[in-house]
């Protein structure tokens, strides 16, 4: 068999293998967000996993219009706290519900501002600020939530 024949054979085998993998993989079951309380619960669970004390979390609500209000979380953490890892863990929890998160980092302070978006609407805002006065203990990086 010449070079062209071998390449054709290998390409055919690769296509068959890719087709078999495609058929065998189960699609991810997407759930829908049932309520805003479910979103609050996932945020609270993530702060609990990172052992952020409740006294470092401030929650307030702002009224957007007559039917919609948004909760704003302000979280203070020690300077060495990994805000990006927190964002990643929270995103792993909310993504299966069709919820997305968008983060921006403010420089030079490296503070993180997260927007939690569902149906093209920002439902929650989370501001994570470093506070130099907080003592830094051993960092706790929890295991990622299961999909």
Secondary structure, DSSP 8 states (H G I E B T S, - for coil): --HHHHHHHHHHHHHHHHHHHHHHS----------HHHHHHHHHHHHHHTT--GGGEEEEEEE-SSS-EEEEEEEEE-TT--HHHHHHHHHHHHGGGT-EEEEEEETTTTEEEEEEEETTEEEEEEEEEE-TTS---S---------
